[in-house]
Amino acid sequence: MSEHRRKTSQPQGGGRAAARRAAQPAGRGDTPSRRVANESPSGLYGEERPYGSRAEARRAAQRGGGRRRGAEELSSGAGGGRRRGGGGGAGGHPGKKRFIDYPRSGKYGFRRWVPSWKLVSGVCLSFLGLLMGVAGVAYAMVTTPKVNAAAEAQNNVYYWADGTQLVATGGEVNRQNISYEQIPEAMRNAVISAENKTFEDDRGIDPMGIARAVFNMAKGGETQGGSTITQQYVKNSMLSQDQTLSRKFKELFITLKVGGEMKKREVMAGYLNVSYYGRGAWGLQAAARTYYKKDAKDLDPSECAFLATLLKGATYFDPAGAPEVDPERATKEKNRERAEDRWKWILDEQVKDNRMEQAERDTYDTFPMPLQPRQNAQLGGQTGYLVDLAKSYVLNNTDITSDQLAQGGYEIHTTFKKDKVEQLQKAVEDVDKANIDPEERPDKDTHVQFGGASIDPSTGAIVATYGGRDATKHYTNNADPTGAQVGSTFKPFVLAAAMKYGKRNPGLGEVQSESDRKPVSPESIYNGDNLLEIKKYNGEVWKNKGGDRWLQTNDGDESYGDIDLRKAMEQSANSPYVQLGMDVGTDKVKDVAMAVGLRDDDYMADSTVPSFSIGTSSPSAIRMAGSYATFATSGMQREPFSVTEVMKKGAAVFQHKSKPQRALDPIIADNVTDVLKNVVENGTGTPAKLPGRDVAGKTGTTDGNRSAWFVGYTPQLSTAISMFRLDDNEKNKKREFLEMYGTGGEKEIHGASFPAQIWHDFMAAAMKGQKVKNFPTPRPWGDKMYGGGAASPSPTPTITAPPTPSAEPTTPSPSPTTPSPTTPTPTNTCGVWGSEDCKDNGGTNAGTDDGGTTEGTTDGSDTVGTTEGADTTGATGETTDGNENGGNGNGNGNGGFFGGGG
C-alpha cells in the first residue's frame, strides 16, 4: 500500500479532551510504531478491548452501553465534540432528557436518587394547587346552616315500665332569641376576652388551634379546643356533635363560609343565642332569667362575667353543682371554687384587653351568686327522684354524655312500676301523717326522714323507690346512700360468711385454707351474754389501738347465755354475731357482703374491728334491697338497674343486659333465708308478717337510736325501708344524725316499729293478687360449733333455741328466752364499771353513742323496746373514736367503740 494512503488510528474519544491528548508530545520510546504495536488487534479494527476493572465496566455501562456502543458510534460517525451538539461520544450525555428527570441522569450513586430542588418545588406547588382546588370546590358547595332548625333542643321522655309516659323533661327548649342590641356590651366583652380575643379582626378560624386539634385527634388523643367564637357558633348550629376528624373539616369550611358572609355582630348574637348555659337554659336571655331572674339587657358586668364562665361547661361551673352527673368533681363546693376563679380571671382579662377600666373592675369584689335552681313543677313528689335515678344510670352505664342528654331527643324506658311507686309512697305517708307531728313534738319529730327501695329479685330491676317528701323541696334522694347505718340488718352477711368460709382453726395462723376451716351450722351455740369479752379466733382477747378490751352489749343489756345462731338472729342478740365475725374473719364477712350486692365504697365501714359485723356500714336502701334479693334467689346476685332501654330517633342506643353471678351456694343462701324467715315468724320482725305468704327479713337499729331499718323479701320482691332524723338544711354546716328517743310518741324507734310497719303496708298492697310462692326448704349444712365461751358439748335447755322454728311461739315475750340465773343484772354490771346508769349516759366506760345498735321485739300489739349495743357498752373507762373502732368515716361519729346495729 502506498505511503500516502496509510492513516494513523484515531483516538476513540472525541471532543476537546481527545484533541488535547493528541497534541501532547510522545513520551520517551513512545513512537507511533510502538503505540501501534502495543495496541491489540481488536483495537485496530474497532473492536472492544477488555475492561481494566469492574468500576471501568460500570462507568462504561452508565455512559450508554460500554465501549462496544462507543465503537459503533464512532464507526457510524456519531462521535463529536459538545460544540457540535451531537449525541456524545464516550464522555457525552445520552440523547433527549426526560420530562421528570428522576432518577436523575448524569448522577451516580446515592446522588442519582436525591430529587432536585426543581422537582421538589414542582411537586409541592402541584399538591398545593390541587388542595386549593379541592378547597375551592368544597367552599362553593358549603351552605350556611339554619341555626334555629339545627340547634333546637328537644325533650327527653321517660317511660314507666309498662311503656306509658312518666314525664317529658331534661331537654326542653328554654330559649328566647334576642337581637345584638339587646345583648349587653359587657357580655360581649366578657365573651371576647374569655373565648376569642381576635374575634373582631379574624376571618373566623384560628389556624394554629385547628392544627393542634387535628394533630391530637390523628394520634388518638383527646380532642382539643382552640376554637374561635365563629367556630363555636357553627358547631352549636350543627346537628352532629361528634368529635371526629371529618366533622372538624366540615366545621372548618362552614366557618370560612360564615366568616365571609355574616357580619361579626350577627355571629356574636347567634353564638350567645344558641349556646347552652346549664339548668335547661339555651341562650343568654334564658340564662339571665334562670340564674338571676332578670332580662339579659339588665345584667351588670359582674353577672355577665359569671354567665361567660358557664360557656366553658355548666356541669363544672354552676355553683349549684351537678352531683348526679359527677358526684366527685361536680360538687357544690368545687363548682363554686371553679366558677369564682374563672369569674375573677375574665374580669381581669377585660382590663388587660382595654375593655374595662381598672377602677370599674375594682368595684366587682363580690362573687354574683346566682339563685338556687328552680325546680320543674312536673318533677315534684317522687317523679324527680325517679328521673334522677334513671338519668344517673344512663350517664354511668352508657356512652351518652351529659351534654348530649341535655340536648334531648332521647326516650328512656325505666324499670319503675307506677302502681308500686304509688303504693310505697302511700305506705310511708300514712305512717308519717299518723305518727310524726313536728308541731306537737318540735324537739322530737322535726327532720324525720324515710327512704325505701323495692327490687325484683329475678331480674334486679328497681320497681319502686321513696326518696323523700318532695323532690322539689327535699333534694337528697333517700333511696341513695344517706349515711344512715344499717345496724343488725348486716348480720345475715355474717351468718352467710360463717357458712361459706367456716370457722378458723384456733391452732393455725391468720390465713387458713378451706380444709383448715369448718363450715358453721345455724344451730351452732354461742355465748349471748351482755358485755361479752370479744376474742380473736385464737382465743386472744381483742383490744383496740389504745389497748382497751372490747365488751359487746346486747339490746336492753339483755343476756341470753348460750344461744344458737338461729335464736340469736331471731332476738337480734349482738354478742354472738360479733364473736362469730371474729371467728370467721371480718374480712370474709366483707367479701360476702360485697358478693351479694354491697359496694366497697365510702359507705362501707372499717372491716378490721368487731363492730363491723353488726352494721356500722351505711349502704343505700337500693343496695340493701338488692343484697337481700340475692338470698331470695338462692344465691344468684343481679345488679340493681333502673333503665331497660334508651332510644333516639326510633333506634336503640342502649339496651340493658342482665349478668347474673353466683354469689353463694344455694344451700347456704336457702339456710340464711330460713333463719330470716324465723325472724319474721317468731322474732323481732313479726310486724312484717304477711298472712299466707313466706316472708324473710331482719330489723336493725343503731346506737343512740339514730336510724332504724327493716329489710325483707318474698320470693318475688325485696324491699328495704330506712328511717332517721337528719337536718339537711344547706345552711347547717354541722349535719348530724339526731336521736329518735320519743319520736312519734314512741319511747324508742326500732326496726320493728315504723320501718317494719311501712314495709308491711307496702308489701301487702304490692303482693295483692300475686301468686303465692314459698321459699325452698333448706338442707342441713355445716357443723354445730361452740363459740364465745359457750358451754360444750350441750347447752342448758332453758337457753337453747328449739331445733326447728316451728317449735317457737307465734308471739314470744322476751322473758321466756332470757335465762335469769345466768344473766347479770344491769345494775351489777354497771356497778362493776363505775357507771350509775349505763343505759342513759353510757357510763364513763361507754363508747361513742353511734357505735351500738338498738332493736325491738313485738308482743303482737305493742312494741317491747330493747337496745342492741346501746350506749351502755364500755371498755375500761375509755371513750374511743368511732372511725378508729368501727365508724364508717362519714363524719357523723357513727360506729363508736362497741359499734354495731340492732
Secondary structure by P-SEA (a helix, b strand, c coil): cccccccccccccccaaaaaaaaccccccccaaaaaaacccccccccccccccaaaaaaaaaacccaaaaaaaaaaccccccccccccccccccccccccccccccccccccccccaaaaaaaaaaaaaaaaaaaaaaaaaccccccccccbbbbbbbbccccccccccccccbbbbbccccccaaaaaaaaacccccccccccccaaaaaaaaaaaaacccccccccaaaaaaaaacccccccaaaaaaaaaaaaaaaacccaaaaaaaaaaacccccccccaaaaaaaccccccccccaaaaaaaaaacccccccccccccccccccccaaaaaaaaaaaaaaaaaaaaaaccccaaaaaaccccccccccccccccccaaaaaaaaaaaaaaacccccaaaaaaccbbbbbcccaaaaaaaaaaaaaaaaaccccccccccccbbbbbbcccccccccccccccccccccccccccccccccccccaaaaaaaaaaaccccccccccccccccbbbbcccbbbbbccccccccccccccccccbbbbbbbcccccccccccaaaaaaacccaaaaaaaaaacaaaaaaaaaaaccccccccccccccccccccccccaaaaaaaaaaaaaccccccccccccccccccccbbbbbbbbbcccaaaaaaaaaaaaaaaacccccccccccbbbbbbbbbcccccccccccccccbbbbbbbbbbcccccccbbbbbbccccccccccccccaaaaaaaaaaaaaaccccccccccccccccccccccccccccccccccccccccccccccccccccccccccaaaaaaaaccccccccccccccccccbbbbbbbcccccbbbbccccccccccbbbbccccccccccccccccccccc
